[in-house]
Amino acid sequence: MKAVSKVQRHYDEVAHIYDRRYDRSGGRAYYSHISRHVMEGLPGDKRLLDLGCGTGLFLSRYRSTGGDGVGLDISRMMLNRAQERSPSSSLCMGNAEHLPFRDGSFDVVASLLAFSYLRNPDRVLEESFRILSPGGTIAICTLGKNLFTTGLPAVYQIGEVMGVTHVGMGNFGERYYSGNEMGSLLREAGFRQITVKRISFAHVSLARPLFHLAKKFEPFVETHIPYLAYNLVAFARKPE
Ligand SMILES: C[S@@+](CC[C@H](N)C(=O)[O-])C[C@H]1O[C@@H](n2cnc3c(N)ncnc32)[C@H](O)[C@@H]1O
């Protein structure tokens, strides 16, 4: 099975449990943390394209700040959930590698927790560059390369063999990026004013007591030992 259709099938299957992971208790705290960091670097009242929008968690937050936007995803079932969450949302089923939009039609591109699945991240960034207006902003939040994420592919492979049904559990050939790798990808696509920072230490997968402990240390980790933070968030601009 092609990697993209495997990811698509997986998210179709877990769409009904996705929000239990990211929109309740610890999961919501984790998601609020990363989306706040993304939101802080974006103009709030613009037209946004959310790549791999899933159930619309970020899109609805962005729209609540006065912005407007479109969500694109390869999973029909995830999009159905997004439509239920926010019936007035504009949603589009498709692959982020081929964006069905005219040049310069968005002010902002954002993508949260989806970039690791991309087979051709360079192609996605070229497409993002094309559909952004001059001066437009892109924000990517994805798992970074570190001690913990290095072991994830093995965990996912074992989970798949054992038939575990869990959001994100599967052998999808996910890629985790260092800050330098992400910076280079953005630069090669034509973006400038690139900043990359590492965020989040309290990961949604941690058991509850560990999550609370990690939450206490999160500000310290992000500031002093960012290598241990799970996600990276990158911002860049298309030149005027
Ligand atoms: C972990 S979910 C993240 C969803 C959402 N961005 C969020 O923050 O909750 C990953 C999403 O990326 C989507 N996805 C993966 N590869 C994609 C691709 N090539 N094009 C579009 N969507 C993709 C999946 O279908 C899934 O909905």
The ligand as a Gaussian input file, in Angstrom:
#p B3LYP/6-31G(d) Opt

LIG

0 1
 C       -1.925000      14.019000      13.758000
 S       -3.122000      14.590000      12.611000
 C       -3.041000      16.369000      12.869000
 C       -4.363000      17.020000      12.555000
 C       -4.458000      18.515000      12.865000
 N       -3.466000      19.279000      12.126000
 C       -4.309000      18.785000      14.330000
 O       -3.441000      19.596000      14.690000
 O       -5.062000      18.214000      15.135000
 C       -2.312000      14.436000      11.033000
 C       -3.230000      14.798000       9.869000
 O       -2.444000      14.975000       8.702000
 C       -3.188000      14.466000       7.605000
 N       -2.255000      14.210000       6.510000
 C       -1.223000      13.347000       6.494000
 N       -0.577000      13.388000       5.306000
 C       -1.222000      14.310000       4.542000
 C       -1.038000      14.808000       3.216000
 N       -0.062000      14.359000       2.433000
 N       -1.898000      15.752000       2.774000
 C       -2.903000      16.208000       3.537000
 N       -3.132000      15.761000       4.803000
 C       -2.299000      14.838000       5.309000
 C       -3.863000      13.220000       8.190000
 O       -4.937000      12.771000       7.412000
 C       -4.259000      13.723000       9.570000
 O       -5.549000      14.293000       9.581000

